[in-house]
Amino acid sequence: MAHTPDLPQAILVTGAAGNIGRSVARHLAAALTEGRIARLRLVDIAPIDNPLREDHPGLERMELSLSTRAAADQATRDMDAVIHLAGIPSESSWDKLIDANLAGPAYLWDACVAHGVDRVLFASSNHAIGMHPSDSRIDHSAALRPDSRYGATKAFGELVAGLYAAKTPVRAYCMRIGSCFEHVTARRHMKTFQSLADFNRLIDTGLTADYHYEVVYGLSDIPDGYWDNSNAHRLGYAPQDHPSDFLDESLNENDYPFQGGEVAEAPLSPDG
Ligand SMILES: NC(=O)c1ccc[n+]([C@@H]2O[C@H](COP(=O)([O-])OP(=O)(O)OC[C@H]3O[C@@H](n4cnc5c(N)ncnc54)[C@H](O)[C@@H]3O)[C@@H](O)[C@H]2O)c1
């Protein structure tokens, strides 16, 4: 990130206690200590570790559930950019998903308009397009085809992002994240993997590029996978990692007919 120009000065990271959130928090905490941003606010429903060794006047940590209007208002106040990672990250019941993944983004975007936030980087998912067949290659213009209730909530988030980008000044950058983990644990990940370092590169692009509404894939350097990520590259994203450098000792070798993998193959649970 050493060469990143003109970062927004006040950045909110939601879901900052999560796997991706902790990595993003460390990345942006470095920008804070180097004086490249002035304020970093970390929010999560769970306790958040300090990404720095000691307190810093520009660093705030808030333990909040982002499923109410009041919480969204508190979290976004005085922020320039929001990286919205908070949410349930896999298939679940509507009871849980409605609060975290539907009410969360809905109230967040209203609050961003109210507080004049410039842009929202939204953690969408490959499960928003998971019912595209595995033998197809799609780009940012592909139709939403969710493969699960979870995927439908991410499609909803993208639609909210598009609505507010069309009718308000809030820019939106929807990141359809593939498999963003420390290790490659399945053969499918050879087509869907994104390293945490490449995710931070995707974030840097989203924080600094000039756009109004964009869809990009959260993908490492995989030129022959399910997703043509030329839209992200056009905006400046240059991934540097390859899934073969992150292989776990044993791999799930299954092939799946749909891009969403086993999630797409699973029947809808009756749970509702
Ligand atoms: N890791 C991946 O491969 C991947 C793939 C696609 C999409 N995503 C999306 O990226 C985001 C981060 O994923 P992750 O792997 O770090 O998941 P994670 O579960 O580790 O992190 C999510 C964080 O959100 C917090 N959270 C949940 N509900 C909340 C609420 N109501 N208010 C505030 N915070 C709340 C959780 O406490 C958790 O710390 C999620 O939105 C997920 O859906 C991740």
The ligand as a MOL file (V3000), in Angstrom:
LIG
                    3D

  0  0  0     0  0            999 V3000
M  V30 BEGIN CTAB
M  V30 COUNTS 44 48 0 0 0
M  V30 BEGIN ATOM
M  V30 1 N -14.1490 -15.1090 3.4760 0
M  V30 2 C -14.6730 -15.2850 2.2650 0
M  V30 3 O -14.1760 -16.0880 1.4580 0
M  V30 4 C -15.8870 -14.5030 1.8280 0
M  V30 5 C -16.4590 -14.8110 0.5830 0
M  V30 6 C -17.5510 -14.0650 0.1530 0
M  V30 7 C -18.0400 -13.0340 0.9250 0
M  V30 8 N -17.4870 -12.7790 2.1400 0 CHG=1
M  V30 9 C -18.0640 -11.7030 2.9590 0
M  V30 10 O -17.0300 -10.9220 3.5010 0
M  V30 11 C -17.3880 -10.4600 4.8100 0
M  V30 12 C -16.3170 -10.8710 5.8180 0
M  V30 13 O -16.1720 -12.2900 5.7700 0
M  V30 14 P -15.2820 -13.0820 6.8320 0
M  V30 15 O -14.8560 -14.3240 6.1690 0
M  V30 16 O -14.2880 -12.1820 7.4410 0 CHG=-1
M  V30 17 O -16.4090 -13.4700 7.8980 0
M  V30 18 P -16.3400 -13.4020 9.4860 0
M  V30 19 O -17.5480 -14.1370 9.9890 0
M  V30 20 O -15.0270 -13.8310 9.9860 0
M  V30 21 O -16.5340 -11.8360 9.7670 0
M  V30 22 C -17.7970 -11.2090 9.8000 0
M  V30 23 C -17.8230 -10.3040 11.0000 0
M  V30 24 O -19.0980 -9.6330 10.9990 0
M  V30 25 C -19.4860 -9.5050 12.3780 0
M  V30 26 N -20.9290 -9.3090 12.4390 0
M  V30 27 C -21.9040 -10.2210 12.1650 0
M  V30 28 N -23.0990 -9.6720 12.3770 0
M  V30 29 C -22.8900 -8.3970 12.7800 0
M  V30 30 C -23.7390 -7.3220 13.1620 0
M  V30 31 N -25.0790 -7.4520 13.1930 0
M  V30 32 N -23.1840 -6.1400 13.5190 0
M  V30 33 C -21.8360 -5.9940 13.5210 0
M  V30 34 N -20.9750 -6.9750 13.1710 0
M  V30 35 C -21.5070 -8.1650 12.8190 0
M  V30 36 C -19.0410 -10.8030 13.0260 0
M  V30 37 O -18.9300 -10.6790 14.4430 0
M  V30 38 C -17.7050 -11.0620 12.3450 0
M  V30 39 O -16.6260 -10.5460 13.1040 0
M  V30 40 C -18.7610 -11.0710 5.1130 0
M  V30 41 O -19.7470 -10.1050 4.8050 0
M  V30 42 C -18.8490 -12.2350 4.1450 0
M  V30 43 O -20.1910 -12.5360 3.8020 0
M  V30 44 C -16.4250 -13.4970 2.6210 0
M  V30 END ATOM
M  V30 BEGIN BOND
M  V30 1 1 1 2
M  V30 2 2 2 3
M  V30 3 1 2 4
M  V30 4 1 4 5
M  V30 5 2 4 44
M  V30 6 2 5 6
M  V30 7 1 6 7
M  V30 8 2 7 8
M  V30 9 1 8 9
M  V30 10 1 8 44
M  V30 11 1 9 10
M  V30 12 1 9 42
M  V30 13 1 10 11
M  V30 14 1 11 12
M  V30 15 1 11 40
M  V30 16 1 12 13
M  V30 17 1 13 14
M  V30 18 2 14 15
M  V30 19 1 14 16
M  V30 20 1 14 17
M  V30 21 1 17 18
M  V30 22 2 18 19
M  V30 23 1 18 20
M  V30 24 1 18 21
M  V30 25 1 21 22
M  V30 26 1 22 23
M  V30 27 1 23 24
M  V30 28 1 23 38
M  V30 29 1 24 25
M  V30 30 1 25 26
M  V30 31 1 25 36
M  V30 32 1 26 27
M  V30 33 1 26 35
M  V30 34 2 27 28
M  V30 35 1 28 29
M  V30 36 1 29 30
M  V30 37 2 29 35
M  V30 38 1 30 31
M  V30 39 2 30 32
M  V30 40 1 32 33
M  V30 41 2 33 34
M  V30 42 1 34 35
M  V30 43 1 36 37
M  V30 44 1 36 38
M  V30 45 1 38 39
M  V30 46 1 40 41
M  V30 47 1 40 42
M  V30 48 1 42 43
M  V30 END BOND
M  V30 END CTAB
M  END
